[in-house]
């Protein structure tokens, strides 16, 4: 979530038709900081941005209405999110780590865990 919070302002400002939903529990300091950043971005892009920093069951239209799912986990044991979105035809995009690399999607190889590298 922290990487999304760092880049989403630039993406939303250049793509006026884009909408973003960020959902997931606060599991570390990265996600807690991202929640603060996302609250400010939501105020700027009201109606195009939604954030719920907690675990929740998603309705089927979230999966089927998505073009892609950013799965920017730094540590993923299984990759259930990738499975759920793939079942409905949404492309998963994320780092090729542990459980995520098992699903057919677009996974990039992480050569460094520095924030600068990951944002690039």
Secondary structure by P-SEA (a helix, b strand, c coil): cccccccaaaaaaacccbbbbbbbccccaaaaaaaaaaaaaaaaccccbbbbcbbbbbcaaaaaaccccccccccccccaaaaaaaaacccccccccccccccccbbbbbcccccccccc
